[in-house]
């Protein structure tokens, strides 16, 4: 991945120059920050639509709009994450923030790849579910369907989709919490690498 490196601090007296900080490329940052509002919309919409439709048994225009919105955002997220993953595999990623501990680097890498995997799996699961259910037509837009209608299979897939979505939401919350911890408490460059403004 094309990287930008901030200039190391100049030593004063006996101070040692800080190691350079590599930031994410503009395209990588673009993919990331487009994904943020989509996910922050998708997860609450998914939770509320299920509560409204399944728990409260309210099936009206509002519920249908929530489901259709969830489907279209899901398709958008899938293609966006595939583009982002392709770019990441082709261009690599900048070096880790130099001041964080090795165990933090390990957890960060595991979390990032788990997020990629779950974003893809959950999106595919949702698409398969609506395809088997015969509901792959959000806002009247017919999406490609490659399976025959089978509501039992659809319900089984939806159960896995919901479970995967909750795990994904937990990982995203942990990811956001870690970024804020580094930015507000440790005051290092972990979040700034994705903003593009290392100090």
C-alpha positions as CSV (number, residue, x, y, z in Angstrom):
1,X,0.0,0.0,0.0
2,X,1.4,3.5,-0.8
3,X,2.3,4.9,2.5
4,X,3.1,8.4,3.9
5,X,5.7,8.7,6.5
6,X,5.8,11.6,8.9
7,X,9.2,13.3,9.5
8,X,10.9,12.1,12.7
9,X,11.2,14.7,15.5
10,X,14.5,16.5,15.7
11,X,16.4,15.6,18.9
12,X,17.0,18.3,21.4
13,X,19.8,17.9,23.9
14,X,19.9,14.2,24.9
15,X,16.5,13.4,23.5
16,X,16.3,10.7,20.9
17,X,14.4,11.2,17.7
18,X,11.0,9.6,17.6
19,X,10.6,6.8,15.1
20,X,8.8,7.7,11.9
21,X,5.1,7.0,11.7
22,X,3.6,5.6,8.6
23,X,0.0,6.5,7.8
24,X,-2.6,4.8,5.6
25,X,-2.7,5.9,2.0
26,X,-5.6,8.2,0.8
27,X,-7.4,5.4,-0.9
28,X,-7.2,3.1,2.2
29,X,-8.5,6.0,4.3
30,X,-11.3,6.6,1.8
31,X,-12.5,3.0,2.0
32,X,-12.3,3.0,5.8
33,X,-14.3,6.3,6.3
34,X,-17.0,5.4,3.8
35,X,-17.5,2.1,5.6
36,X,-17.9,3.8,9.0
37,X,-21.3,5.5,8.5
38,X,-22.6,2.5,6.5
39,X,-21.8,0.1,9.4
40,X,-23.1,2.6,12.1
41,X,-26.3,2.7,10.1
42,X,-26.6,-1.0,9.2
43,X,-26.2,-2.5,12.6
44,X,-28.9,-0.4,14.4
45,X,-31.3,-0.8,11.4
46,X,-30.8,-4.6,11.5
47,X,-31.5,-4.8,15.2
48,X,-34.5,-2.5,15.1
49,X,-36.1,-4.1,12.0
50,X,-36.0,-7.6,13.6
51,X,-37.4,-6.2,16.9
52,X,-40.2,-4.4,15.0
53,X,-41.0,-7.2,12.7
54,X,-40.3,-10.4,14.7
55,X,-40.8,-9.3,18.3
56,X,-43.6,-6.8,17.9
57,X,-45.0,-8.4,14.8
58,X,-45.5,-5.1,13.1
59,X,-45.3,-5.5,9.4
60,X,-46.1,-2.2,7.8
61,X,-44.4,0.3,5.4
62,X,-41.9,1.4,8.0
63,X,-40.8,-2.2,8.7
64,X,-40.5,-3.0,5.0
65,X,-38.5,0.2,4.4
66,X,-36.1,-0.8,7.2
67,X,-35.6,-4.3,5.7
68,X,-35.1,-2.9,2.2
69,X,-32.6,-0.4,3.5
70,X,-30.7,-3.1,5.3
71,X,-30.5,-5.2,2.2
72,X,-29.2,-2.4,0.0
73,X,-26.7,-1.2,2.5
74,X,-25.6,-4.9,2.9
75,X,-24.9,-5.2,-0.8
76,X,-23.0,-1.9,-0.8
77,X,-20.9,-3.0,2.2
78,X,-20.0,-6.3,0.5
79,X,-18.7,-4.7,-2.6
80,X,-16.9,-2.0,-0.7
81,X,-15.2,-4.5,1.6
82,X,-14.2,-6.6,-1.3
83,X,-12.6,-3.6,-3.0
84,X,-10.9,-2.6,0.2
85,X,-9.6,-6.2,0.8
86,X,-8.3,-6.4,-2.8
87,X,-6.5,-3.1,-2.3
88,X,-5.0,-4.2,1.0
89,X,-3.7,-7.5,-0.4
90,X,-2.3,-5.8,-3.4
91,X,-0.7,-2.9,-1.7
92,X,0.0,-4.0,1.9
93,X,-0.5,-1.8,5.0
94,X,1.8,0.7,6.7
95,X,4.0,-0.5,9.6
96,X,2.4,-0.6,13.0
97,X,2.5,2.5,15.2
98,X,6.0,2.2,16.7
99,X,5.2,2.8,20.3
100,X,2.5,0.1,20.9
101,X,3.3,-3.1,22.7
102,X,3.8,-6.4,20.7
103,X,0.7,-8.0,22.3
104,X,-1.3,-4.9,21.2
105,X,0.0,-5.4,17.6
106,X,-1.0,-9.0,17.7
107,X,-4.6,-8.3,18.9
108,X,-4.9,-5.5,16.4
109,X,-3.9,-7.7,13.4
110,X,-6.3,-10.5,14.6
111,X,-9.1,-8.0,15.0
112,X,-8.6,-6.5,11.6
113,X,-8.6,-9.8,9.7
114,X,-11.6,-11.0,11.8
115,X,-13.5,-7.9,10.7
116,X,-12.7,-8.5,7.1
117,X,-13.9,-12.2,7.4
118,X,-17.1,-11.4,9.3
119,X,-18.0,-8.5,7.0
120,X,-17.9,-10.8,4.0
121,X,-19.5,-13.8,5.7
122,X,-22.3,-11.8,7.3
123,X,-23.1,-10.0,4.0
124,X,-23.1,-13.3,2.0
125,X,-25.3,-14.9,4.6
126,X,-27.8,-12.0,4.5
127,X,-27.9,-12.2,0.7
128,X,-28.5,-16.0,0.7
129,X,-31.2,-15.6,3.3
130,X,-33.2,-13.1,1.4
131,X,-32.6,-15.1,-1.8
132,X,-34.0,-18.3,-0.2
133,X,-36.8,-16.4,1.3
134,X,-37.8,-14.9,-2.0
135,X,-37.4,-11.4,-0.8
136,X,-34.4,-10.2,-2.9
137,X,-36.2,-7.2,-4.3
138,X,-35.5,-4.1,-2.1
139,X,-37.4,-1.0,-3.1
140,X,-38.6,-2.9,-6.2
141,X,-35.0,-3.6,-7.4
142,X,-34.7,-7.2,-8.4
143,X,-31.3,-8.6,-7.2
144,X,-29.8,-11.7,-8.9
145,X,-31.1,-14.9,-7.3
146,X,-29.3,-18.2,-7.8
147,X,-31.3,-20.5,-5.5
148,X,-34.8,-21.8,-5.3
149,X,-37.2,-20.5,-2.7
150,X,-37.0,-22.4,0.6
151,X,-38.2,-20.6,3.8
152,X,-36.8,-23.3,6.1
153,X,-33.3,-22.9,4.7
154,X,-33.8,-19.1,4.8
155,X,-34.7,-19.1,8.5
156,X,-31.7,-21.3,9.3
157,X,-29.4,-18.9,7.4
158,X,-31.0,-15.8,9.0
159,X,-30.2,-17.3,12.5
160,X,-26.6,-17.6,11.6
161,X,-26.7,-14.2,10.0
162,X,-28.0,-12.6,13.2
163,X,-25.4,-14.4,15.3
164,X,-22.6,-13.3,13.0
165,X,-23.9,-9.8,13.0
166,X,-23.9,-9.6,16.8
167,X,-20.3,-10.9,16.9
168,X,-19.4,-8.3,14.2
169,X,-21.0,-5.5,16.2
170,X,-19.0,-6.6,19.3
171,X,-15.7,-6.5,17.3
172,X,-16.6,-3.1,15.8
173,X,-17.3,-1.8,19.3
174,X,-13.9,-3.1,20.5
175,X,-12.2,-1.6,17.5
176,X,-13.7,1.8,18.2
177,X,-13.0,1.6,21.9
178,X,-9.3,0.7,21.2
179,X,-9.0,3.6,18.7
180,X,-10.4,6.1,21.2
181,X,-8.2,4.7,24.0
182,X,-5.1,5.2,21.9
183,X,-6.2,8.7,20.8
184,X,-7.5,10.1,24.1
185,X,-5.6,8.2,26.8
186,X,-2.3,7.1,25.2
187,X,-2.3,10.0,22.9
188,X,-0.3,8.1,20.2
189,X,-0.7,7.9,16.5
190,X,-2.9,4.8,16.1
191,X,-6.0,6.7,15.1
192,X,-4.1,9.5,13.5
193,X,-2.6,7.0,11.0
194,X,-6.1,6.5,9.6
195,X,-6.9,10.2,9.8
196,X,-3.7,11.0,8.0
197,X,-2.4,13.6,10.5
198,X,0.4,12.0,12.6
199,X,1.9,14.3,15.2
